[in-house]
Amino acid sequence: MALIFWCYVGWEAITHLAEEFKNPERDFPLNILLTLGLVGTFYLLISFIVVGTHTYGSNIKGLTSLVQIAETSMEVPGKVFVSLVGFF
């Protein structure tokens, strides 16, 4: 549900900028496709990392999987950094 909400918010944030494009018929669909490709790639990469490191299973592990991955790879500074970025 949260993912759908943020997708909607992102779509609403960009639609009012459509008239700012010099050639909206060409630029707007191109930007949407590039964004979908970029976000989809990040989503797949993060999914592979979460599955590959087995940081899933319980509700608590599922909520903090990226923090656990950062702690495993970069120790405490990575954990703190990812936690702060997620908070803000």
N, C-alpha and C positions, 0 to 999 in steps of 0.2 A: 504494500500500500504506500509506503514511504517513497519507493522508487517511482511509482506512477505519479505521486504528488510532485516530486522534484522535476520529472520530465515535463509535466504540465507547466510548472512555474518557469522552466527554461524556455519552453515554447512561447509562453506569454511575454517573456522578457525580450525576445528577439522580434516578434511580429510587428511591434510598433516601430521598429527601425527599418522596415522594408522600404519605406519611401526615401530613406537616406542613401540607399544604393544608387550609383550612377545609372546602372542598367539592371533594374530589379528582376526582369524576366529571365535574365541569364545568371546574375550573381546570387540571388536568393536560393534557388534550388541547388546551385553548386555548393554554396556554403552549408546548406542543410545536409547534403550528401557527404561532404568532407567531415562535418561534425559527427554524423552518425558513424562513419568509418573510424574516426579517431576514438570516440567513446566506446564503440563496440570492440575495438582492438584492446583498449585498456581494460574493459570488462572481462574479456576472454583471458588476457594475461594474468589479471588478478585472480580469476577463477582457477586457472591452472596452478598458480602458486599456492593458493589456499588448499587445493586438493593434494598437490604434491607434498606439502609440508604437514598434512594431516591436522591443520588447525581448525577443525570443525567437529561437530558431534553434539555437544551439549549446548544449551542456550547461552551460557556464559562464554564458552569458547567461540561460538558463532558471532557474538557481538563484538568480540575483541580480537578477531583473527588477524587483522592487519597489524595491530599493536604487537601481537605475539610474533609475527613474522619479522617485524622491525627489531624486536628484542633479540631474536635468534641471529639475525644477520649483522646488526650494528650494536648490539648489547644495550645498555641502559640509555645512552644518548639518543639512539634511534627510537627507542620506545617512548621517551619523553617528547621527542620531536613530532612523531606521528600522533601521539595523544593530543598535543597542543594544536596541531593543524586540524585534527578532527573536532576539537572543541570550538575553535574559532570558525 
